[in-house]
């Protein structure tokens, strides 16, 4: 019933949010244009800022735009065009195409299915696309997938990666960030075992939970603090009518968002207070930074219940992959089957979601990868999100990733 109550509340608040959307620009622009007496202008500014705060605090279920229209190469802007290369009910293989004679190595970037849309990796894509032909797994929100499309668990997720690599063809590279590192390693191992012609030339795993027994974080401890039955009974909800995915069991994105925000509520409250003050004081650039972050952060995606529960149980509770007990369908995943794929693992020194050593564990599992095809990199001073976005990602981590891909070509 939680999802029904949430949707009812969202429907009831729609008129007030529509009012805020219309009133905010009128009040702020009118005040800045000098309408009315000084006291009236001040009141108008404060009311407009309050409407903007209320508007920004809305949880949405629509993927934000990628907003990557061009990339600078050798000092010149080059246009970038989004293309839908392949689609399934659960994902779109999206390409960021540059009209160049040599677009560079083909890279499949695997986005997490963790309560947000793939646009969370916008900075990653924008950086990669300067030197590579970039494709990304643009996952759908499960609440928008009809029940007739069937279930979607870890096996289906892994098969999507195999199928998308087949679309890219031989010689492509696979790069996974955070949660999908397990599926990416599994897909590569299965393809190697089958001598699949499209097995990736390189595999880059960034801040992913390959072995959560290593230096457990608060997130890891939470996952092991309750039996899997608790997660199913307390967190899994049914999508209400009349949404497209009505009847599908999901882990709602708004529940995941609430869990993230509860870890540091004061930080978010201060951010919204600062946003209000910036609007009142006409600090437009600072306000725009906050607005862009929360428009992305509050755009949530639901996870299929099968995928969420299997991930919690197999990755975070049973540590199936490092123990040699991970099965995709009826096939056991054997990372030792990987021989020709170069392996790069990347971690952040201050990562409090996936601690140092958890991704490195992939190096120990891939025992038949030659030493000269292995690289491990730890970036000092960055947390989880800093591994794939921000200044240190662009200046320090990306050159390592780029070199690893280009050397494996």
Secondary structure, 3 states (H helix, E strand, C coil): CHHHHHHHHHHHHHHHHHHHHHHHHHHHHHHHCCCCCHHHHHHHHHHHHHHHHHHHCCCECCCCCCCCCEEEECCEEEEEEEEEEEECCCEEEEEEEECCCCCCEEEEEECCCCCECHHHHHHHHHHHCCCEEEEEEEECCHHHCCHHHCCCCHHHHHHHHHHHHHHHCCCCEEEEEHHHHHHHHHHHHHHHHCCCCCCCCEEEEECCCCCCCCCCCHHHHHHHCCCHHHHHHHHEEECCCCCCCCCCEEECHHHHHHHHHHCCHHHHHHHHHHHHHHHHCCCHHHHHHHHHHHHHHCEECCEEHHHHHHHHHHHHHCCCCCCCCCEECCEECCHHHCCCCEEEEEEECCCCCCCCCCCCHHHHHCCCCCHHHEEEEEECCCCCHHHCCCHHHHHHHHHHHHHHHHHCC
